[in-house]
Amino acid sequence: MEIGHTLRETRLRLGIEIADVEEKTKIRAKFLRALENEEWQVIPEDIYVKKFLETYASTLGLDPRPLVELYVIRTSVPENHSPRRGPRGGVPGDSGRWRKFVLGAALLTGLVVLLLVGTGQL
């Protein structure tokens, strides 16, 4: 089963336009098209993809569970691979901790060098 194909074919069979689905679900047409084309990267977070799939499928009278389960199976990242990147390029849940650590280490190194230069030890 193809997720996007199922959504698009059902919508077309029912004679419903994307604009009608957008109005009813309040999901932007851009994201509805992304679901139909399985362009998951257009939707910023995994949780939104799942919720949009549920809402879109339910609106079309489909059971959303198989579609969401199939999405999860197809997009799950094996444990030995990098996690999906967040909308700002960082790893979700990271909160920029690594960046703060590196910046702090660089500042500390700079202060130590200045201290050594100032005392004539470098």
PyMOL commands that place a pseudoatom at each C-alpha (Angstrom):
pseudoatom trace, name=CA, resn=MET, resi=1, chain=A, elem=C, hetatm=0, pos=[0.000, 0.000, 0.000]
pseudoatom trace, name=CA, resn=GLU, resi=2, chain=A, elem=C, hetatm=0, pos=[1.262, 3.464, -0.872]
pseudoatom trace, name=CA, resn=ILE, resi=3, chain=A, elem=C, hetatm=0, pos=[0.304, 6.154, 1.602]
pseudoatom trace, name=CA, resn=GLY, resi=4, chain=A, elem=C, hetatm=0, pos=[0.132, 9.112, -0.768]
pseudoatom trace, name=CA, resn=HIS, resi=5, chain=A, elem=C, hetatm=0, pos=[-1.480, 7.092, -3.546]
pseudoatom trace, name=CA, resn=THR, resi=6, chain=A, elem=C, hetatm=0, pos=[-4.230, 5.935, -1.159]
pseudoatom trace, name=CA, resn=LEU, resi=7, chain=A, elem=C, hetatm=0, pos=[-4.966, 9.498, -0.036]
pseudoatom trace, name=CA, resn=ARG, resi=8, chain=A, elem=C, hetatm=0, pos=[-4.921, 10.977, -3.544]
pseudoatom trace, name=CA, resn=GLU, resi=9, chain=A, elem=C, hetatm=0, pos=[-6.972, 8.178, -5.133]
pseudoatom trace, name=CA, resn=THR, resi=10, chain=A, elem=C, hetatm=0, pos=[-9.582, 8.308, -2.382]
pseudoatom trace, name=CA, resn=ARG, resi=11, chain=A, elem=C, hetatm=0, pos=[-9.837, 12.100, -2.649]
pseudoatom trace, name=CA, resn=LEU, resi=12, chain=A, elem=C, hetatm=0, pos=[-10.209, 11.947, -6.425]
pseudoatom trace, name=CA, resn=ARG, resi=13, chain=A, elem=C, hetatm=0, pos=[-12.720, 9.077, -6.267]
pseudoatom trace, name=CA, resn=LEU, resi=14, chain=A, elem=C, hetatm=0, pos=[-14.821, 11.170, -3.880]
pseudoatom trace, name=CA, resn=GLY, resi=15, chain=A, elem=C, hetatm=0, pos=[-14.491, 14.197, -6.171]
pseudoatom trace, name=CA, resn=ILE, resi=16, chain=A, elem=C, hetatm=0, pos=[-12.956, 16.369, -3.468]
pseudoatom trace, name=CA, resn=GLU, resi=17, chain=A, elem=C, hetatm=0, pos=[-10.505, 19.168, -4.287]
pseudoatom trace, name=CA, resn=ILE, resi=18, chain=A, elem=C, hetatm=0, pos=[-7.412, 19.893, -2.209]
pseudoatom trace, name=CA, resn=ALA, resi=19, chain=A, elem=C, hetatm=0, pos=[-8.880, 23.317, -1.358]
pseudoatom trace, name=CA, resn=ASP, resi=20, chain=A, elem=C, hetatm=0, pos=[-11.939, 21.603, 0.144]
pseudoatom trace, name=CA, resn=VAL, resi=21, chain=A, elem=C, hetatm=0, pos=[-9.759, 19.359, 2.317]
pseudoatom trace, name=CA, resn=GLU, resi=22, chain=A, elem=C, hetatm=0, pos=[-7.664, 22.369, 3.333]
pseudoatom trace, name=CA, resn=GLU, resi=23, chain=A, elem=C, hetatm=0, pos=[-10.769, 24.261, 4.425]
pseudoatom trace, name=CA, resn=LYS, resi=24, chain=A, elem=C, hetatm=0, pos=[-12.213, 21.320, 6.321]
pseudoatom trace, name=CA, resn=THR, resi=25, chain=A, elem=C, hetatm=0, pos=[-9.020, 20.145, 8.051]
pseudoatom trace, name=CA, resn=LYS, resi=26, chain=A, elem=C, hetatm=0, pos=[-7.258, 23.528, 8.411]
pseudoatom trace, name=CA, resn=ILE, resi=27, chain=A, elem=C, hetatm=0, pos=[-4.103, 21.814, 7.062]
pseudoatom trace, name=CA, resn=ARG, resi=28, chain=A, elem=C, hetatm=0, pos=[-2.371, 23.959, 4.435]
pseudoatom trace, name=CA, resn=ALA, resi=29, chain=A, elem=C, hetatm=0, pos=[-2.653, 22.647, 0.863]
pseudoatom trace, name=CA, resn=LYS, resi=30, chain=A, elem=C, hetatm=0, pos=[1.156, 22.607, 0.673]
pseudoatom trace, name=CA, resn=PHE, resi=31, chain=A, elem=C, hetatm=0, pos=[1.237, 19.948, 3.403]
pseudoatom trace, name=CA, resn=LEU, resi=32, chain=A, elem=C, hetatm=0, pos=[-1.700, 17.982, 1.962]
pseudoatom trace, name=CA, resn=ARG, resi=33, chain=A, elem=C, hetatm=0, pos=[0.161, 17.757, -1.361]
pseudoatom trace, name=CA, resn=ALA, resi=34, chain=A, elem=C, hetatm=0, pos=[3.309, 16.720, 0.496]
pseudoatom trace, name=CA, resn=LEU, resi=35, chain=A, elem=C, hetatm=0, pos=[1.351, 13.865, 2.101]
pseudoatom trace, name=CA, resn=GLU, resi=36, chain=A, elem=C, hetatm=0, pos=[-0.010, 12.778, -1.267]
pseudoatom trace, name=CA, resn=ASN, resi=37, chain=A, elem=C, hetatm=0, pos=[3.488, 12.862, -2.785]
pseudoatom trace, name=CA, resn=GLU, resi=38, chain=A, elem=C, hetatm=0, pos=[5.115, 11.322, 0.299]
pseudoatom trace, name=CA, resn=GLU, resi=39, chain=A, elem=C, hetatm=0, pos=[7.464, 14.300, 0.545]
pseudoatom trace, name=CA, resn=TRP, resi=40, chain=A, elem=C, hetatm=0, pos=[7.875, 13.979, 4.302]
pseudoatom trace, name=CA, resn=GLN, resi=41, chain=A, elem=C, hetatm=0, pos=[10.726, 16.512, 4.462]
pseudoatom trace, name=CA, resn=VAL, resi=42, chain=A, elem=C, hetatm=0, pos=[8.271, 19.320, 3.542]
pseudoatom trace, name=CA, resn=ILE, resi=43, chain=A, elem=C, hetatm=0, pos=[6.559, 18.865, 6.917]
pseudoatom trace, name=CA, resn=PRO, resi=44, chain=A, elem=C, hetatm=0, pos=[8.904, 20.073, 9.675]
pseudoatom trace, name=CA, resn=GLU, resi=45, chain=A, elem=C, hetatm=0, pos=[8.375, 17.462, 12.389]
pseudoatom trace, name=CA, resn=ASP, resi=46, chain=A, elem=C, hetatm=0, pos=[7.472, 13.790, 12.525]
pseudoatom trace, name=CA, resn=ILE, resi=47, chain=A, elem=C, hetatm=0, pos=[4.619, 14.418, 14.962]
pseudoatom trace, name=CA, resn=TYR, resi=48, chain=A, elem=C, hetatm=0, pos=[2.960, 16.766, 12.456]
pseudoatom trace, name=CA, resn=VAL, resi=49, chain=A, elem=C, hetatm=0, pos=[3.217, 14.191, 9.667]
pseudoatom trace, name=CA, resn=LYS, resi=50, chain=A, elem=C, hetatm=0, pos=[1.452, 11.613, 11.838]
pseudoatom trace, name=CA, resn=LYS, resi=51, chain=A, elem=C, hetatm=0, pos=[-1.277, 14.029, 12.947]
pseudoatom trace, name=CA, resn=PHE, resi=52, chain=A, elem=C, hetatm=0, pos=[-1.806, 15.344, 9.404]
pseudoatom trace, name=CA, resn=LEU, resi=53, chain=A, elem=C, hetatm=0, pos=[-2.061, 11.757, 8.100]
pseudoatom trace, name=CA, resn=GLU, resi=54, chain=A, elem=C, hetatm=0, pos=[-4.645, 10.939, 10.780]
pseudoatom trace, name=CA, resn=THR, resi=55, chain=A, elem=C, hetatm=0, pos=[-6.695, 14.044, 10.075]
pseudoatom trace, name=CA, resn=TYR, resi=56, chain=A, elem=C, hetatm=0, pos=[-6.520, 13.752, 6.283]
pseudoatom trace, name=CA, resn=ALA, resi=57, chain=A, elem=C, hetatm=0, pos=[-7.387, 10.037, 6.247]
pseudoatom trace, name=CA, resn=SER, resi=58, chain=A, elem=C, hetatm=0, pos=[-10.291, 10.511, 8.690]
pseudoatom trace, name=CA, resn=THR, resi=59, chain=A, elem=C, hetatm=0, pos=[-11.644, 13.397, 6.609]
pseudoatom trace, name=CA, resn=LEU, resi=60, chain=A, elem=C, hetatm=0, pos=[-11.708, 11.083, 3.586]
pseudoatom trace, name=CA, resn=GLY, resi=61, chain=A, elem=C, hetatm=0, pos=[-13.460, 8.373, 5.580]
pseudoatom trace, name=CA, resn=LEU, resi=62, chain=A, elem=C, hetatm=0, pos=[-10.370, 6.151, 5.783]
pseudoatom trace, name=CA, resn=ASP, resi=63, chain=A, elem=C, hetatm=0, pos=[-9.028, 4.362, 8.840]
pseudoatom trace, name=CA, resn=PRO, resi=64, chain=A, elem=C, hetatm=0, pos=[-5.858, 6.359, 9.591]
pseudoatom trace, name=CA, resn=ARG, resi=65, chain=A, elem=C, hetatm=0, pos=[-4.120, 3.679, 11.685]
pseudoatom trace, name=CA, resn=PRO, resi=66, chain=A, elem=C, hetatm=0, pos=[-2.720, 1.573, 8.801]
pseudoatom trace, name=CA, resn=LEU, resi=67, chain=A, elem=C, hetatm=0, pos=[-1.445, 4.687, 7.026]
pseudoatom trace, name=CA, resn=VAL, resi=68, chain=A, elem=C, hetatm=0, pos=[0.272, 6.058, 10.131]
pseudoatom trace, name=CA, resn=GLU, resi=69, chain=A, elem=C, hetatm=0, pos=[1.730, 2.627, 10.971]
pseudoatom trace, name=CA, resn=LEU, resi=70, chain=A, elem=C, hetatm=0, pos=[3.071, 2.286, 7.432]
pseudoatom trace, name=CA, resn=TYR, resi=71, chain=A, elem=C, hetatm=0, pos=[4.583, 5.770, 7.647]
pseudoatom trace, name=CA, resn=VAL, resi=72, chain=A, elem=C, hetatm=0, pos=[6.303, 4.876, 10.929]
pseudoatom trace, name=CA, resn=ILE, resi=73, chain=A, elem=C, hetatm=0, pos=[7.671, 1.619, 9.502]
pseudoatom trace, name=CA, resn=ARG, resi=74, chain=A, elem=C, hetatm=0, pos=[8.978, 3.264, 6.343]
pseudoatom trace, name=CA, resn=THR, resi=75, chain=A, elem=C, hetatm=0, pos=[10.569, 6.245, 8.012]
pseudoatom trace, name=CA, resn=SER, resi=76, chain=A, elem=C, hetatm=0, pos=[11.966, 4.766, 11.208]
pseudoatom trace, name=CA, resn=VAL, resi=77, chain=A, elem=C, hetatm=0, pos=[15.666, 5.254, 11.545]
pseudoatom trace, name=CA, resn=PRO, resi=78, chain=A, elem=C, hetatm=0, pos=[17.641, 2.181, 12.632]
pseudoatom trace, name=CA, resn=GLU, resi=79, chain=A, elem=C, hetatm=0, pos=[19.482, 2.643, 15.929]
pseudoatom trace, name=CA, resn=ASN, resi=80, chain=A, elem=C, hetatm=0, pos=[22.908, 2.810, 14.264]
pseudoatom trace, name=CA, resn=HIS, resi=81, chain=A, elem=C, hetatm=0, pos=[21.892, 5.751, 12.019]
pseudoatom trace, name=CA, resn=SER, resi=82, chain=A, elem=C, hetatm=0, pos=[21.585, 9.456, 12.724]
pseudoatom trace, name=CA, resn=PRO, resi=83, chain=A, elem=C, hetatm=0, pos=[18.197, 10.702, 13.927]
pseudoatom trace, name=CA, resn=ARG, resi=84, chain=A, elem=C, hetatm=0, pos=[15.980, 12.837, 11.721]
pseudoatom trace, name=CA, resn=ARG, resi=85, chain=A, elem=C, hetatm=0, pos=[17.086, 16.445, 11.726]
pseudoatom trace, name=CA, resn=GLY, resi=86, chain=A, elem=C, hetatm=0, pos=[14.795, 19.083, 13.200]
pseudoatom trace, name=CA, resn=PRO, resi=87, chain=A, elem=C, hetatm=0, pos=[13.551, 22.172, 11.304]
pseudoatom trace, name=CA, resn=ARG, resi=88, chain=A, elem=C, hetatm=0, pos=[16.588, 24.218, 12.302]
pseudoatom trace, name=CA, resn=GLY, resi=89, chain=A, elem=C, hetatm=0, pos=[19.050, 21.484, 11.384]
pseudoatom trace, name=CA, resn=GLY, resi=90, chain=A, elem=C, hetatm=0, pos=[19.707, 20.265, 14.933]
pseudoatom trace, name=CA, resn=VAL, resi=91, chain=A, elem=C, hetatm=0, pos=[18.858, 16.931, 16.425]
pseudoatom trace, name=CA, resn=PRO, resi=92, chain=A, elem=C, hetatm=0, pos=[15.444, 17.052, 18.149]
pseudoatom trace, name=CA, resn=GLY, resi=93, chain=A, elem=C, hetatm=0, pos=[15.820, 17.198, 21.945]
pseudoatom trace, name=CA, resn=ASP, resi=94, chain=A, elem=C, hetatm=0, pos=[19.394, 18.531, 21.680]
pseudoatom trace, name=CA, resn=SER, resi=95, chain=A, elem=C, hetatm=0, pos=[18.476, 22.131, 22.661]
pseudoatom trace, name=CA, resn=GLY, resi=96, chain=A, elem=C, hetatm=0, pos=[21.820, 23.329, 21.314]
pseudoatom trace, name=CA, resn=ARG, resi=97, chain=A, elem=C, hetatm=0, pos=[23.712, 21.811, 24.256]
pseudoatom trace, name=CA, resn=TRP, resi=98, chain=A, elem=C, hetatm=0, pos=[26.626, 20.700, 22.083]
pseudoatom trace, name=CA, resn=ARG, resi=99, chain=A, elem=C, hetatm=0, pos=[26.965, 24.156, 20.539]
pseudoatom trace, name=CA, resn=LYS, resi=100, chain=A, elem=C, hetatm=0, pos=[26.942, 25.767, 24.008]
pseudoatom trace, name=CA, resn=PHE, resi=101, chain=A, elem=C, hetatm=0, pos=[29.593, 23.324, 25.219]
pseudoatom trace, name=CA, resn=VAL, resi=102, chain=A, elem=C, hetatm=0, pos=[31.908, 24.075, 22.277]
pseudoatom trace, name=CA, resn=LEU, resi=103, chain=A, elem=C, hetatm=0, pos=[31.422, 27.821, 22.685]
pseudoatom trace, name=CA, resn=GLY, resi=104, chain=A, elem=C, hetatm=0, pos=[32.141, 27.600, 26.422]
pseudoatom trace, name=CA, resn=ALA, resi=105, chain=A, elem=C, hetatm=0, pos=[35.269, 25.507, 25.828]
pseudoatom trace, name=CA, resn=ALA, resi=106, chain=A, elem=C, hetatm=0, pos=[36.532, 28.007, 23.232]
pseudoatom trace, name=CA, resn=LEU, resi=107, chain=A, elem=C, hetatm=0, pos=[35.940, 30.953, 25.588]
pseudoatom trace, name=CA, resn=LEU, resi=108, chain=A, elem=C, hetatm=0, pos=[37.690, 29.182, 28.451]
pseudoatom trace, name=CA, resn=THR, resi=109, chain=A, elem=C, hetatm=0, pos=[40.683, 28.343, 26.233]
pseudoatom trace, name=CA, resn=GLY, resi=110, chain=A, elem=C, hetatm=0, pos=[40.872, 31.966, 25.109]
pseudoatom trace, name=CA, resn=LEU, resi=111, chain=A, elem=C, hetatm=0, pos=[40.839, 33.208, 28.710]
pseudoatom trace, name=CA, resn=VAL, resi=112, chain=A, elem=C, hetatm=0, pos=[43.593, 30.785, 29.719]
pseudoatom trace, name=CA, resn=VAL, resi=113, chain=A, elem=C, hetatm=0, pos=[45.760, 31.927, 26.768]
pseudoatom trace, name=CA, resn=LEU, resi=114, chain=A, elem=C, hetatm=0, pos=[45.187, 35.587, 27.700]
pseudoatom trace, name=CA, resn=LEU, resi=115, chain=A, elem=C, hetatm=0, pos=[46.065, 34.872, 31.312]
pseudoatom trace, name=CA, resn=LEU, resi=116, chain=A, elem=C, hetatm=0, pos=[49.277, 33.080, 30.331]
pseudoatom trace, name=CA, resn=VAL, resi=117, chain=A, elem=C, hetatm=0, pos=[50.264, 35.883, 27.916]
pseudoatom trace, name=CA, resn=GLY, resi=118, chain=A, elem=C, hetatm=0, pos=[49.499, 38.501, 30.571]
pseudoatom trace, name=CA, resn=THR, resi=119, chain=A, elem=C, hetatm=0, pos=[51.678, 36.814, 33.184]
pseudoatom trace, name=CA, resn=GLY, resi=120, chain=A, elem=C, hetatm=0, pos=[54.523, 36.302, 30.699]
pseudoatom trace, name=CA, resn=GLN, resi=121, chain=A, elem=C, hetatm=0, pos=[54.360, 32.518, 30.861]
pseudoatom trace, name=CA, resn=LEU, resi=122, chain=A, elem=C, hetatm=0, pos=[53.551, 32.172, 27.150]
for i in range(1, 122): cmd.bond("trace and resi %d" % i, "trace and resi %d" % (i + 1))
show_as sticks, trace
zoom trace
